[in-house]
Amino acid sequence: MNNPFEGFDANSIVQKYRFSSNSKALQVFLNSVLPYFILLASAFYLSEYSYLYVLALALPTHWFHARMFIIMHDCGHRSFLQSRRANDWAGHLCAFFYLIPFL
């Protein structure tokens, strides 16, 4: 039987993801936190008119909330940003919205 992974070099594929990038991390952080707050504020504002609007915004709001958890998790492994202190600050900020301690 032939090996389908013969000649496959995983190291060459994952090499570009080996080190963190502050510019990419900032972009991911802002692309997660800003839409989360915009959707949250929109849902709060639209709740005066109909709860169907809030329900419609609940799923996309949750997606960005889940992205904040992923960022918090990566900060816990000290792999999101290059600086340990910056990882701690970003992790604490994201953990605040989950009401869990970031240690």
Disulfide bonds with the S-S distance in Angstrom:
none
